[in-house]
């Protein structure tokens, strides 16, 4: 937290990579050193905002100074801002999509269409300048399209100044006022947020229903609000609030994040749980919760510390000084240094959702994938690691803590409705298909990778992935290339078939003839195979059949058979004795869509 390292010259790139990893290890978030000539670059923003909130009208005024550094090799002729609150207006894309999709989110339904003028959300930009020159701009739904006075050159730093008015919508989805549990303000995606520009161009997606993508940077937010309101969220409070009449001004700083969130309510209890050798945990929840729920929020605190330790040990060390779990929102949703979660839950639900949202700190807020394009890397990897974390907290751990994700994916694969994981998050035909793809199939992608390369190699891959890509915007090939560097295997086939197509895995036992087993590949997706054989004399032997195109074998104690080349639909496995029975994939960590043909007995 002490300093943010500036952009270094190309001669220092290698040294800066080492220092970035050291900063993560030292619990100090540090800006990623980027230059276009280094082969990797990302844009940088510094926000300074003064916000004056009227808790009676739910309207607020804002002044924003944004310093934008163009680290790209490209000349930028335009910029775009997200105005997310504009989605909560009758006739918006979010409204119409919710009313026309076959299975709308029950939290949204047709509610947006019924909002009155004093209930809608909006962000109205009053003026905007670039280095002091007034700009022309147009609000197009949830996106502000800006014509620049002067193109932004590679390596150039420019200052945008903006004044805006906004209104907090009635709580419908993620953000809003007066949620179902009476939390006054859930302020997420509430400010004009500069869109991300990367090697694929601009990402100025309209806000239709899914999640977010943002530019890494530093935030300073001065929030003026009613003096009786308790505020929690992103960033560190700077000193004591200052008071003027019935209002107070709180000053926050958040280094090296890509979002800033806060929530406020006059009836929040604020508990502080200090972890030894770890961040400070903050818990904000309403004092009028039923006694049972109040107890759950107390019980949650040491368990959240256990979760924090698990993720830090198994992915990478949490690099900030605090984390907050805050009652608010409409379910559970992750944000920078915090999560919003509804509070009237069973303890199992409260802990489980907290585990999932906290895990998002690693898979999306530190490993900041574009959630609109690669939602499965966000939700899926989070589902995987949070399932492992929850398993550690159980009295009786499960052999496969991700079995629920496998069931969800197999139901999807056999439904006839599956779309590939390359589908944009907003453009799935059904919300249910999006959920099964992003959460279940995404989790299976990483769990099954352990089956392919070996569990120890998967653990090494996750840690290297964090060390190499924290504070960046990794893409699907980055996790695959990381696994290849750990194992020296060829793994592009795994990404292609499982994430970029709807090809399925289906291997079966075709016949047993004495000591010869004939296997068949029925599905189009290739895989290496684990085989368990029981002989007629009662003895057993495990076999491993490598996939030829993988160019290697995972660590195993099984007998290694000859490679199976994918194009051959059948394979003969010759054993030393007569065979009584065989099972393909006894661990069930391979997502075979028809397990009925995986077992054969004489």
ABEGO torsion letter per residue (X at the ends): XABBBBBBBAAAAAAAAAAAAAAAAAGBBBBBBBBAAAGBBBBBBBBBBBBBBBAAAGBBBBBBBBBBBBABABBBABBBBBBAAAABBBGBAAAAAAAABABBBAAAEAAAAABBAAABBBBBBABBBBGGBBBBBBBBEABBBBBBABBBBBGBBBBBBBBBBBBBBBBABGBEBGBAAGBABBBBGABBBBBBBBAAEBBBBBBAABBBBBBBEBBBBBBBBBAABBBBEBEBBBEBBBBBEABBBBBBBBBGBABBBBBBBAABBBBBBBBBGBBBBBBBBBAABBAAAAAAAAAAAAAAAAAAAAAAAAABBBABABBBBBBEEAEBBBBBGBBBBBABBBAAAAAAAAAAAAAAAABGAABBBBAAABAAAAAAAAAAAAAAAAAAABABBBABAAAAAAAAAAAAAAAGABBBAABBAAABABAAAAAAAAAAAAAAAAAAAAAAAEAAAAAAAAAAAAAAABGBBBBAAAAAAAAAAAAGBBAAAAAAAAAABABBBBBBBABBBEABBBBBBABABBBBBBBBBBBAAGBBBBBBBBBAAAGEBBBBABBBBBBBBAABABBBBBBABBBABBBBGAAGABBBABAAAABBBX
